[in-house]
Amino acid sequence: MRKVYFARAVDNRDRSEVASSRQRMVDAFASIGCEVINDFSYGYKDDKDLVESQLANIKKCDILAADLSIPNHPYIGSIGEIIYAHQLGKSVYVIYGDYEHLLERPWLTYHVDRFFRTSDDLLAFLSE
C-alpha cells in the first residue's frame, strides 16, 4: 500500500471543515489503495513538536499530495512540506483547482512532479 502525506490548509480555517475535508481525502485515497499517514496537526505541545512529526511522516511517505486550491491562501506550511518531500526524492503532486496562477510559480513548478486541477484528477492518475 502506497503511503501518502496529504498537505492542505489548516491555519485560519474552521476546524470542522478541515477535519471533514481531510476525512473525505483519507477515504478517497483508501479507495485506490493508498494510506494517508499524516495526522490532523492539532494537539502538539509546541511548533517544534508539530514540525518534527510532520517531517518524520514525510520521510515515511511515498507520495506527497498537496491541495493548494484555495485562491490567495499563503500555504506556507504546505510549501515547506513540498520542498522537503522533493529534496527526499518523494513524488510530489499538487491540486490547484481554479488557481491556475500556481502553474506559473517557478519555485513551485521546480519542486512539483505534476499538477492536477481536481482531487478526482489526481486520484484517477494514481489509480492507473
N, CA, C and O atoms as CSV, one atom per row, in Angstrom:
chain,resi,resn,atom,element,x,y,z
A,1,MET,N,N,0.849,-1.178,0.000
A,1,MET,CA,C,0.000,0.000,0.000
A,1,MET,C,C,0.898,1.245,0.000
A,1,MET,O,O,1.806,1.378,0.821
A,2,ARG,N,N,0.619,2.148,-0.940
A,2,ARG,CA,C,1.385,3.392,-1.004
A,2,ARG,C,C,0.977,4.318,0.132
A,2,ARG,O,O,-0.198,4.427,0.481
A,3,LYS,N,N,1.978,4.980,0.700
A,3,LYS,CA,C,1.737,5.907,1.810
A,3,LYS,C,C,1.748,7.335,1.278
A,3,LYS,O,O,2.664,7.752,0.569
A,4,VAL,N,N,0.699,8.071,1.642
A,4,VAL,CA,C,0.518,9.443,1.167
A,4,VAL,C,C,0.569,10.396,2.339
A,4,VAL,O,O,-0.082,10.185,3.363
A,5,TYR,N,N,1.349,11.445,2.177
A,5,TYR,CA,C,1.319,12.576,3.097
A,5,TYR,C,C,0.425,13.600,2.420
A,5,TYR,O,O,0.720,14.041,1.309
A,6,PHE,N,N,-0.673,13.989,3.079
A,6,PHE,CA,C,-1.630,14.915,2.486
A,6,PHE,C,C,-1.473,16.293,3.118
A,6,PHE,O,O,-1.841,16.503,4.274
A,7,ALA,N,N,-0.927,17.224,2.352
A,7,ALA,CA,C,-0.725,18.608,2.804
A,7,ALA,C,C,-1.923,19.444,2.349
A,7,ALA,O,O,-2.429,19.279,1.238
A,8,ARG,N,N,-2.366,20.345,3.231
A,8,ARG,CA,C,-3.505,21.199,2.928
A,8,ARG,C,C,-3.535,22.357,3.912
A,8,ARG,O,O,-2.812,22.365,4.908
A,9,ALA,N,N,-4.382,23.329,3.618
A,9,ALA,CA,C,-4.520,24.488,4.501
A,9,ALA,C,C,-5.250,24.088,5.773
A,9,ALA,O,O,-6.315,23.472,5.724
A,10,VAL,N,N,-4.669,24.444,6.906
A,10,VAL,CA,C,-5.347,24.247,8.185
A,10,VAL,C,C,-5.453,25.554,8.963
A,10,VAL,O,O,-6.389,25.746,9.738
A,11,ASP,N,N,-4.496,26.444,8.755
A,11,ASP,CA,C,-4.498,27.698,9.508
A,11,ASP,C,C,-5.592,28.640,9.003
A,11,ASP,O,O,-5.873,28.727,7.808
A,12,ASN,N,N,-6.189,29.335,9.959
A,12,ASN,CA,C,-7.261,30.302,9.679
A,12,ASN,C,C,-8.457,29.670,8.982
A,12,ASN,O,O,-9.145,30.331,8.204
A,13,ARG,N,N,-8.710,28.386,9.258
A,13,ARG,CA,C,-9.858,27.690,8.684
A,13,ARG,C,C,-10.660,27.034,9.795
A,13,ARG,O,O,-10.123,26.714,10.855
A,14,ASP,N,N,-11.923,26.841,9.553
A,14,ASP,CA,C,-12.801,26.181,10.506
A,14,ASP,C,C,-12.327,24.740,10.734
A,14,ASP,O,O,-12.170,23.981,9.778
A,15,ARG,N,N,-12.103,24.370,11.986
A,15,ARG,CA,C,-11.566,23.036,12.309
A,15,ARG,C,C,-12.458,21.909,11.814
A,15,ARG,O,O,-11.963,20.892,11.327
A,16,SER,N,N,-13.770,22.081,11.934
A,16,SER,CA,C,-14.661,21.005,11.498
A,16,SER,C,C,-14.613,20.830,9.985
A,16,SER,O,O,-14.698,19.704,9.494
A,17,GLU,N,N,-14.480,21.920,9.238
A,17,GLU,CA,C,-14.348,21.820,7.784
A,17,GLU,C,C,-13.017,21.164,7.412
A,17,GLU,O,O,-12.963,20.334,6.504
A,18,VAL,N,N,-11.957,21.535,8.107
A,18,VAL,CA,C,-10.646,20.912,7.854
A,18,VAL,C,C,-10.735,19.406,8.131
A,18,VAL,O,O,-10.235,18.599,7.347
A,19,ALA,N,N,-11.360,19.040,9.226
A,19,ALA,CA,C,-11.485,17.620,9.587
A,19,ALA,C,C,-12.314,16.857,8.566
A,19,ALA,O,O,-11.935,15.759,8.157
A,20,SER,N,N,-13.438,17.424,8.151
A,20,SER,CA,C,-14.301,16.707,7.204
A,20,SER,C,C,-13.655,16.615,5.821
A,20,SER,O,O,-13.773,15.582,5.161
A,21,SER,N,N,-12.976,17.670,5.370
A,21,SER,CA,C,-12.321,17.600,4.063
A,21,SER,C,C,-11.153,16.618,4.097
A,21,SER,O,O,-10.891,15.928,3.112
A,22,ARG,N,N,-10.451,16.553,5.230
A,22,ARG,CA,C,-9.372,15.581,5.371
A,22,ARG,C,C,-9.927,14.169,5.311
A,22,ARG,O,O,-9.371,13.311,4.626
A,23,GLN,N,N,-11.023,13.920,6.026
A,23,GLN,CA,C,-11.596,12.570,6.039
A,23,GLN,C,C,-12.054,12.152,4.648
A,23,GLN,O,O,-11.895,10.992,4.270
A,24,ARG,N,N,-12.617,13.075,3.887
A,24,ARG,CA,C,-13.010,12.760,2.508
A,24,ARG,C,C,-11.797,12.294,1.705
A,24,ARG,O,O,-11.887,11.339,0.934
A,25,MET,N,N,-10.654,12.979,1.890
A,25,MET,CA,C,-9.460,12.589,1.149
A,25,MET,C,C,-8.869,11.277,1.673
A,25,MET,O,O,-8.382,10.465,0.886
A,26,VAL,N,N,-8.906,11.064,2.973
A,26,VAL,CA,C,-8.441,9.786,3.531
A,26,VAL,C,C,-9.237,8.649,2.901
A,26,VAL,O,O,-8.661,7.653,2.463
A,27,ASP,N,N,-10.555,8.795,2.856
A,27,ASP,CA,C,-11.414,7.762,2.268
A,27,ASP,C,C,-11.151,7.600,0.774
A,27,ASP,O,O,-11.113,6.478,0.268
A,28,ALA,N,N,-10.971,8.705,0.072
A,28,ALA,CA,C,-10.721,8.639,-1.371
A,28,ALA,C,C,-9.393,7.944,-1.666
A,28,ALA,O,O,-9.319,7.103,-2.561
A,29,PHE,N,N,-8.348,8.291,-0.919
A,29,PHE,CA,C,-7.061,7.617,-1.121
A,29,PHE,C,C,-7.166,6.134,-0.780
A,29,PHE,O,O,-6.600,5.297,-1.484
A,30,ALA,N,N,-7.873,5.805,0.277
A,30,ALA,CA,C,-8.045,4.397,0.661
A,30,ALA,C,C,-8.738,3.611,-0.448
A,30,ALA,O,O,-8.425,2.441,-0.671
A,31,SER,N,N,-9.669,4.242,-1.135
A,31,SER,CA,C,-10.414,3.549,-2.194
A,31,SER,C,C,-9.531,3.145,-3.370
A,31,SER,O,O,-9.908,2.278,-4.158
A,32,ILE,N,N,-8.357,3.766,-3.495
A,32,ILE,CA,C,-7.430,3.389,-4.574
A,32,ILE,C,C,-6.177,2.711,-4.020
A,32,ILE,O,O,-5.172,2.590,-4.720
A,33,GLY,N,N,-6.239,2.273,-2.777
A,33,GLY,CA,C,-5.143,1.510,-2.202
A,33,GLY,C,C,-4.007,2.329,-1.625
A,33,GLY,O,O,-2.871,1.860,-1.560
A,34,CYS,N,N,-4.304,3.552,-1.205
A,34,CYS,CA,C,-3.286,4.414,-0.589
A,34,CYS,C,C,-3.703,4.734,0.852
A,34,CYS,O,O,-4.889,4.821,1.169
A,35,GLU,N,N,-2.711,4.903,1.696
A,35,GLU,CA,C,-2.964,5.235,3.103
A,35,GLU,C,C,-2.406,6.620,3.407
A,35,GLU,O,O,-1.229,6.887,3.163
A,36,VAL,N,N,-3.246,7.497,3.936
A,36,VAL,CA,C,-2.786,8.814,4.383
A,36,VAL,C,C,-2.148,8.610,5.750
A,36,VAL,O,O,-2.788,8.102,6.671
A,37,ILE,N,N,-0.878,9.010,5.879
A,37,ILE,CA,C,-0.144,8.709,7.110
A,37,ILE,C,C,0.034,9.899,8.038
A,37,ILE,O,O,0.423,9.716,9.191
A,38,ASN,N,N,-0.238,11.099,7.576
A,38,ASN,CA,C,-0.086,12.229,8.499
A,38,ASN,C,C,-1.397,12.505,9.208
A,38,ASN,O,O,-2.481,12.196,8.713
A,39,ASP,N,N,-1.264,13.089,10.369
A,39,ASP,CA,C,-2.409,13.303,11.237
A,39,ASP,C,C,-3.027,14.676,11.015
A,39,ASP,O,O,-2.765,15.338,10.011
A,40,PHE,N,N,-3.832,15.081,11.946
A,40,PHE,CA,C,-4.656,16.278,11.797
A,40,PHE,C,C,-3.936,17.579,12.150
A,40,PHE,O,O,-4.489,18.654,11.921
A,41,SER,N,N,-2.750,17.519,12.686
A,41,SER,CA,C,-1.939,18.696,13.002
A,41,SER,C,C,-2.405,19.492,14.221
A,41,SER,O,O,-2.036,20.657,14.371
A,42,TYR,N,N,-3.202,18.887,15.086
A,42,TYR,CA,C,-3.580,19.546,16.328
A,42,TYR,C,C,-3.121,18.674,17.493
A,42,TYR,O,O,-2.954,17.464,17.341
A,43,GLY,N,N,-2.920,19.285,18.645
A,43,GLY,CA,C,-2.584,18.531,19.840
A,43,GLY,C,C,-1.100,18.388,20.114
A,43,GLY,O,O,-0.706,17.560,20.935
A,44,TYR,N,N,-0.284,19.160,19.460
A,44,TYR,CA,C,1.156,19.103,19.707
A,44,TYR,C,C,1.532,20.086,20.801
A,44,TYR,O,O,0.879,21.114,20.982
A,45,LYS,N,N,2.598,19.755,21.533
A,45,LYS,CA,C,2.971,20.608,22.666
A,45,LYS,C,C,3.549,21.948,22.226
A,45,LYS,O,O,3.430,22.939,22.946
A,46,ASP,N,N,4.177,21.985,21.044
A,46,ASP,CA,C,4.719,23.245,20.537
A,46,ASP,C,C,4.979,23.102,19.039
A,46,ASP,O,O,4.795,22.029,18.466
A,47,ASP,N,N,5.409,24.199,18.413
A,47,ASP,CA,C,5.656,24.197,16.969
A,47,ASP,C,C,6.738,23.204,16.572
A,47,ASP,O,O,6.623,22.538,15.544
A,48,LYS,N,N,7.788,23.100,17.380
A,48,LYS,CA,C,8.877,22.169,17.076
A,48,LYS,C,C,8.357,20.738,17.030
A,48,LYS,O,O,8.706,19.983,16.122
A,49,ASP,N,N,7.535,20.361,17.989
A,49,ASP,CA,C,6.954,19.024,18.046
A,49,ASP,C,C,6.097,18.765,16.799
A,49,ASP,O,O,6.178,17.692,16.202
A,50,LEU,N,N,5.290,19.733,16.415
A,50,LEU,CA,C,4.442,19.617,15.238
A,50,LEU,C,C,5.283,19.410,13.981
A,50,LEU,O,O,5.061,18.457,13.234
A,51,VAL,N,N,6.244,20.296,13.746
A,51,VAL,CA,C,7.045,20.235,12.519
A,51,VAL,C,C,7.867,18.952,12.470
A,51,VAL,O,O,7.955,18.323,11.416
A,52,GLU,N,N,8.465,18.554,13.575
A,52,GLU,CA,C,9.263,17.326,13.575
A,52,GLU,C,C,8.408,16.095,13.297
A,52,GLU,O,O,8.866,15.161,12.638
A,53,SER,N,N,7.181,16.084,13.786
A,53,SER,CA,C,6.263,14.988,13.484
A,53,SER,C,C,5.944,14.959,11.992
A,53,SER,O,O,5.933,13.896,11.371
A,54,GLN,N,N,5.689,16.125,11.428
A,54,GLN,CA,C,5.376,16.192,10.003
A,54,GLN,C,C,6.582,15.794,9.146
A,54,GLN,O,O,6.422,15.098,8.144
A,55,LEU,N,N,7.769,16.224,9.525
A,55,LEU,CA,C,8.966,15.835,8.781
A,55,LEU,C,C,9.178,14.321,8.826
A,55,LEU,O,O,9.551,13.714,7.821
A,56,ALA,N,N,8.943,13.719,9.977
A,56,ALA,CA,C,9.083,12.263,10.117
A,56,ALA,C,C,8.084,11.537,9.210
A,56,ALA,O,O,8.423,10.522,8.601
A,57,ASN,N,N,6.871,12.049,9.121
A,57,ASN,CA,C,5.878,11.426,8.244
A,57,ASN,C,C,6.222,11.606,6.776
A,57,ASN,O,O,5.978,10.705,5.974
A,58,ILE,N,N,6.779,12.741,6.409
A,58,ILE,CA,C,7.199,12.943,5.018
A,58,ILE,C,C,8.308,11.954,4.670
A,58,ILE,O,O,8.339,11.430,3.556
A,59,LYS,N,N,9.204,11.696,5.594
A,59,LYS,CA,C,10.261,10.707,5.340
A,59,LYS,C,C,9.678,9.325,5.069
A,59,LYS,O,O,10.254,8.554,4.302
A,60,LYS,N,N,8.537,8.999,5.693
A,60,LYS,CA,C,7.924,7.674,5.557
A,60,LYS,C,C,7.013,7.537,4.341
A,60,LYS,O,O,6.662,6.422,3.956
A,61,CYS,N,N,6.627,8.658,3.731
A,61,CYS,CA,C,5.644,8.582,2.655
A,61,CYS,C,C,6.295,8.221,1.321
A,61,CYS,O,O,7.503,8.361,1.132
A,62,ASP,N,N,5.450,7.753,0.407
A,62,ASP,CA,C,5.853,7.529,-0.982
A,62,ASP,C,C,5.474,8.729,-1.840
A,62,ASP,O,O,6.158,9.068,-2.806
A,63,ILE,N,N,4.369,9.360,-1.464
A,63,ILE,CA,C,3.777,10.452,-2.238
A,63,ILE,C,C,3.413,11.589,-1.295
A,63,ILE,O,O,2.866,11.356,-0.217
A,64,LEU,N,N,3.716,12.812,-1.697
A,64,LEU,CA,C,3.165,13.973,-1.015
A,64,LEU,C,C,2.149,14.584,-1.965
A,64,LEU,O,O,2.492,15.004,-3.070
A,65,ALA,N,N,0.901,14.629,-1.528
A,65,ALA,CA,C,-0.167,15.266,-2.302
A,65,ALA,C,C,-0.575,16.519,-1.552
A,65,ALA,O,O,-0.896,16.461,-0.365
A,66,ALA,N,N,-0.564,17.646,-2.235
A,66,ALA,CA,C,-0.897,18.923,-1.596
A,66,ALA,C,C,-2.083,19.560,-2.293
A,66,ALA,O,O,-2.092,19.717,-3.514
A,67,ASP,N,N,-3.082,19.925,-1.504
A,67,ASP,CA,C,-4.231,20.646,-2.028
A,67,ASP,C,C,-3.980,22.134,-1.796
A,67,ASP,O,O,-4.079,22.627,-0.672
A,68,LEU,N,N,-3.657,22.830,-2.870
A,68,LEU,CA,C,-3.381,24.273,-2.810
A,68,LEU,C,C,-4.455,25.039,-3.566
A,68,LEU,O,O,-4.160,26.049,-4.205
A,69,SER,N,N,-5.683,24.577,-3.503
A,69,SER,CA,C,-6.731,25.113,-4.363
A,69,SER,C,C,-7.487,26.326,-3.820
A,69,SER,O,O,-8.363,26.851,-4.507
A,70,ILE,N,N,-7.175,26.782,-2.613
A,70,ILE,CA,C,-7.851,27.973,-2.086
A,70,ILE,C,C,-7.115,29.211,-2.610
A,70,ILE,O,O,-5.963,29.442,-2.242
A,71,PRO,N,N,-7.759,30.000,-3.454
A,71,PRO,CA,C,-7.077,31.173,-4.008
A,71,PRO,C,C,-6.570,32.123,-2.920
A,71,PRO,O,O,-7.264,32.395,-1.940
A,72,ASN,N,N,-5.376,32.608,-3.112
A,72,ASN,CA,C,-4.739,33.619,-2.260
A,72,ASN,C,C,-4.451,33.163,-0.831
A,72,ASN,O,O,-4.158,33.998,0.025
A,73,HIS,N,N,-4.524,31.884,-0.556
A,73,HIS,CA,C,-4.099,31.374,0.748
A,73,HIS,C,C,-2.569,31.270,0.720
A,73,HIS,O,O,-2.014,30.860,-0.300
A,74,PRO,N,N,-1.875,31.624,1.798
A,74,PRO,CA,C,-0.411,31.632,1.731
A,74,PRO,C,C,0.251,30.254,1.661
A,74,PRO,O,O,1.321,30.140,1.063
A,75,TYR,N,N,-0.327,29.219,2.237
A,75,TYR,CA,C,0.202,27.845,2.169
A,75,TYR,C,C,1.660,27.736,2.586
A,75,TYR,O,O,2.405,26.959,1.989
A,76,ILE,N,N,2.083,28.477,3.574
A,76,ILE,CA,C,3.491,28.465,3.982
A,76,ILE,C,C,3.926,27.081,4.441
A,76,ILE,O,O,4.977,26.598,4.020
A,77,GLY,N,N,3.146,26.438,5.291
A,77,GLY,CA,C,3.498,25.104,5.747
A,77,GLY,C,C,3.519,24.099,4.608
A,77,GLY,O,O,4.448,23.298,4.503
A,78,SER,N,N,2.510,24.134,3.760
A,78,SER,CA,C,2.431,23.193,2.641
A,78,SER,C,C,3.611,23.370,1.679
A,78,SER,O,O,4.151,22.386,1.173
A,79,ILE,N,N,4.005,24.600,1.429
A,79,ILE,CA,C,5.144,24.835,0.537
A,79,ILE,C,C,6.417,24.255,1.145
A,79,ILE,O,O,7.223,23.653,0.436
A,80,GLY,N,N,6.605,24.430,2.445
A,80,GLY,CA,C,7.761,23.827,3.116
A,80,GLY,C,C,7.735,22.315,3.003
A,80,GLY,O,O,8.769,21.688,2.772
A,81,GLU,N,N,6.561,21.728,3.164
A,81,GLU,CA,C,6.427,20.271,3.058
A,81,GLU,C,C,6.737,19.793,1.637
A,81,GLU,O,O,7.389,18.766,1.452
A,82,ILE,N,N,6.272,20.536,0.646
A,82,ILE,CA,C,6.545,20.191,-0.753
A,82,ILE,C,C,8.044,20.199,-1.025
A,82,ILE,O,O,8.574,19.263,-1.623
A,83,ILE,N,N,8.723,21.245,-0.590
A,83,ILE,CA,C,10.163,21.351,-0.842
A,83,ILE,C,C,10.909,20.228,-0.139
A,83,ILE,O,O,11.804,19.620,-0.727
A,84,TYR,N,N,10.561,19.947,1.094
A,84,TYR,CA,C,11.225,18.884,1.850
A,84,TYR,C,C,11.009,17.526,1.171
A,84,TYR,O,O,11.955,16.752,1.026
A,85,ALA,N,N,9.782,17.238,0.760
A,85,ALA,CA,C,9.496,15.962,0.089
A,85,ALA,C,C,10.284,15.844,-1.213
A,85,ALA,O,O,10.829,14.785,-1.523
A,86,HIS,N,N,10.340,16.924,-1.960
A,86,HIS,CA,C,11.107,16.921,-3.217
A,86,HIS,C,C,12.581,16.612,-2.940
A,86,HIS,O,O,13.192,15.810,-3.646
A,87,GLN,N,N,13.143,17.244,-1.923
A,87,GLN,CA,C,14.549,17.021,-1.587
A,87,GLN,C,C,14.813,15.569,-1.193
A,87,GLN,O,O,15.922,15.066,-1.371
A,88,LEU,N,N,13.794,14.899,-0.658
A,88,LEU,CA,C,13.936,13.485,-0.282
A,88,LEU,C,C,13.654,12.542,-1.454
A,88,LEU,O,O,13.759,11.324,-1.306
A,89,GLY,N,N,13.300,13.089,-2.604
A,89,GLY,CA,C,13.026,12.266,-3.775
A,89,GLY,C,C,11.632,11.665,-3.805
A,89,GLY,O,O,11.388,10.710,-4.542
A,90,LYS,N,N,10.721,12.206,-3.020
A,90,LYS,CA,C,9.343,11.724,-2.999
A,90,LYS,C,C,8.593,12.250,-4.224
A,90,LYS,O,O,8.950,13.295,-4.768
A,91,SER,N,N,7.561,11.535,-4.658
A,91,SER,CA,C,6.678,12.048,-5.708
A,91,SER,C,C,5.826,13.142,-5.096
A,91,SER,O,O,5.227,12.953,-4.037
A,92,VAL,N,N,5.771,14.290,-5.761
A,92,VAL,CA,C,5.028,15.444,-5.246
A,92,VAL,C,C,3.978,15.864,-6.272
A,92,VAL,O,O,4.296,16.183,-7.417
A,93,TYR,N,N,2.721,15.856,-5.831
A,93,TYR,CA,C,1.600,16.208,-6.690
A,93,TYR,C,C,0.791,17.309,-6.022
A,93,TYR,O,O,0.593,17.301,-4.807
A,94,VAL,N,N,0.321,18.264,-6.838
A,94,VAL,CA,C,-0.430,19.405,-6.320
A,94,VAL,C,C,-1.774,19.515,-7.015
A,94,VAL,O,O,-1.875,19.416,-8.238
A,95,ILE,N,N,-2.808,19.722,-6.204
A,95,ILE,CA,C,-4.147,20.044,-6.683
A,95,ILE,C,C,-4.252,21.566,-6.664
A,95,ILE,O,O,-4.064,22.189,-5.618
A,96,TYR,N,N,-4.552,22.167,-7.818
A,96,TYR,CA,C,-4.574,23.631,-7.872
A,96,TYR,C,C,-5.960,24.232,-8.048
A,96,TYR,O,O,-6.111,25.444,-7.898
A,97,GLY,N,N,-6.978,23.438,-8.360
A,97,GLY,CA,C,-8.332,23.968,-8.515
A,97,GLY,C,C,-8.411,25.002,-9.623
A,97,GLY,O,O,-7.907,24.782,-10.724
A,98,ASP,N,N,-9.040,26.121,-9.334
A,98,ASP,CA,C,-9.147,27.217,-10.301
A,98,ASP,C,C,-8.014,28.224,-10.151
A,98,ASP,O,O,-8.030,29.279,-10.784
A,99,TYR,N,N,-7.053,27.908,-9.333
A,99,TYR,CA,C,-5.944,28.808,-9.014
A,99,TYR,C,C,-4.779,28.552,-9.972
A,99,TYR,O,O,-3.679,28.203,-9.543
A,100,GLU,N,N,-5.031,28.729,-11.284
A,100,GLU,CA,C,-4.053,28.414,-12.323
A,100,GLU,C,C,-2.770,29.220,-12.204
A,100,GLU,O,O,-1.741,28.836,-12.760
A,101,HIS,N,N,-2.820,30.299,-11.507
A,101,HIS,CA,C,-1.642,31.144,-11.284
A,101,HIS,C,C,-0.495,30.330,-10.667
A,101,HIS,O,O,0.675,30.652,-10.872
A,102,LEU,N,N,-0.836,29.273,-9.909
A,102,LEU,CA,C,0.200,28.432,-9.302
A,102,LEU,C,C,1.078,27.762,-10.340
A,102,LEU,O,O,2.245,27.474,-10.074
A,103,LEU,N,N,0.533,27.513,-11.516
A,103,LEU,CA,C,1.288,26.841,-12.572
A,103,LEU,C,C,2.405,27.709,-13.133
A,103,LEU,O,O,3.242,27.234,-13.901
A,104,GLU,N,N,2.417,28.965,-12.754
A,104,GLU,CA,C,3.424,29.909,-13.234
A,104,GLU,C,C,4.455,30.265,-12.174
A,104,GLU,O,O,5.271,31.160,-12.392
A,105,ARG,N,N,4.435,29.593,-11.044
A,105,ARG,CA,C,5.350,29.901,-9.943
A,105,ARG,C,C,6.601,29.037,-10.059
A,105,ARG,O,O,6.526,27.829,-9.834
A,106,PRO,N,N,7.764,29.627,-10.406
A,106,PRO,CA,C,8.975,28.840,-10.655
A,106,PRO,C,C,9.393,27.936,-9.495
A,106,PRO,O,O,9.771,26.786,-9.722
A,107,TRP,N,N,9.335,28.426,-8.279
A,107,TRP,CA,C,9.754,27.595,-7.144
A,107,TRP,C,C,8.817,26.416,-6.953
A,107,TRP,O,O,9.242,25.331,-6.556
A,108,LEU,N,N,7.553,26.633,-7.235
A,108,LEU,CA,C,6.593,25.544,-7.090
A,108,LEU,C,C,6.749,24.537,-8.230
A,108,LEU,O,O,6.812,23.333,-7.985
A,109,THR,N,N,6.811,25.013,-9.457
A,109,THR,CA,C,6.925,24.080,-10.579
A,109,THR,C,C,8.228,23.279,-10.522
A,109,THR,O,O,8.271,22.140,-10.988
A,110,TYR,N,N,9.265,23.848,-9.968
A,110,TYR,CA,C,10.531,23.129,-9.812
A,110,TYR,C,C,10.394,21.936,-8.873
A,110,TYR,O,O,10.992,20.887,-9.112
A,111,HIS,N,N,9.619,22.086,-7.817
A,111,HIS,CA,C,9.529,21.070,-6.770
A,111,HIS,C,C,8.355,20.101,-6.920
A,111,HIS,O,O,8.239,19.153,-6.143
A,112,VAL,N,N,7.491,20.322,-7.899
A,112,VAL,CA,C,6.288,19.504,-8.068
A,112,VAL,C,C,6.447,18.627,-9.309
A,112,VAL,O,O,6.866,19.097,-10.367
A,113,ASP,N,N,6.108,17.358,-9.163
A,113,ASP,CA,C,6.192,16.433,-10.293
A,113,ASP,C,C,5.035,16.590,-11.265
A,113,ASP,O,O,5.201,16.452,-12.477
A,114,ARG,N,N,3.857,16.881,-10.716
A,114,ARG,CA,C,2.687,17.008,-11.593
A,114,ARG,C,C,1.585,17.783,-10.876
A,114,ARG,O,O,1.399,17.668,-9.665
A,115,PHE,N,N,0.863,18.573,-11.662
A,115,PHE,CA,C,-0.259,19.368,-11.160
A,115,PHE,C,C,-1.580,18.782,-11.659
A,115,PHE,O,O,-1.662,18.250,-12.766
A,116,PHE,N,N,-2.613,18.891,-10.816
A,116,PHE,CA,C,-3.941,18.397,-11.147
A,116,PHE,C,C,-4.969,19.455,-10.774
A,116,PHE,O,O,-4.876,20.078,-9.716
A,117,ARG,N,N,-5.942,19.654,-11.645
A,117,ARG,CA,C,-6.975,20.646,-11.345
A,117,ARG,C,C,-7.834,20.201,-10.161
A,117,ARG,O,O,-8.183,21.023,-9.313
A,118,THR,N,N,-8.181,18.914,-10.089
A,118,THR,CA,C,-9.065,18.432,-9.025
A,118,THR,C,C,-8.466,17.215,-8.318
A,118,THR,O,O,-7.551,16.568,-8.828
A,119,SER,N,N,-8.996,16.925,-7.149
A,119,SER,CA,C,-8.570,15.723,-6.443
A,119,SER,C,C,-8.970,14.477,-7.228
A,119,SER,O,O,-8.252,13.478,-7.206
A,120,ASP,N,N,-10.104,14.523,-7.919
A,120,ASP,CA,C,-10.514,13.387,-8.748
A,120,ASP,C,C,-9.493,13.113,-9.851
A,120,ASP,O,O,-9.213,11.956,-10.168
A,121,ASP,N,N,-8.937,14.180,-10.437
A,121,ASP,CA,C,-7.899,14.008,-11.458
A,121,ASP,C,C,-6.658,13.332,-10.868
A,121,ASP,O,O,-6.073,12.445,-11.489
A,122,LEU,N,N,-6.269,13.752,-9.684
A,122,LEU,CA,C,-5.121,13.138,-9.008
A,122,LEU,C,C,-5.405,11.671,-8.709
A,122,LEU,O,O,-4.569,10.812,-8.988
A,123,LEU,N,N,-6.559,11.376,-8.152
A,123,LEU,CA,C,-6.913,10.008,-7.812
A,123,LEU,C,C,-6.963,9.117,-9.049
A,123,LEU,O,O,-6.540,7.962,-8.994
A,124,ALA,N,N,-7.471,9.635,-10.154
A,124,ALA,CA,C,-7.507,8.858,-11.397
A,124,ALA,C,C,-6.093,8.547,-11.876
A,124,ALA,O,O,-5.814,7.434,-12.321
A,125,PHE,N,N,-5.211,9.523,-11.786
A,125,PHE,CA,C,-3.810,9.326,-12.170
A,125,PHE,C,C,-3.160,8.255,-11.306
A,125,PHE,O,O,-2.464,7.380,-11.821
A,126,LEU,N,N,-3.379,8.317,-9.996
A,126,LEU,CA,C,-2.777,7.340,-9.089
A,126,LEU,C,C,-3.385,5.950,-9.239
A,126,LEU,O,O,-2.771,4.957,-8.847
A,127,SER,N,N,-4.575,5.875,-9.796
A,127,SER,CA,C,-5.251,4.590,-9.996
A,127,SER,C,C,-4.729,3.841,-11.227
A,127,SER,O,O,-4.928,2.633,-11.351
A,128,GLU,N,N,-4.070,4.553,-12.124
A,128,GLU,CA,C,-3.594,3.934,-13.372
A,128,GLU,C,C,-2.565,2.867,-13.125
A,128,GLU,O,O,-2.070,2.255,-14.071
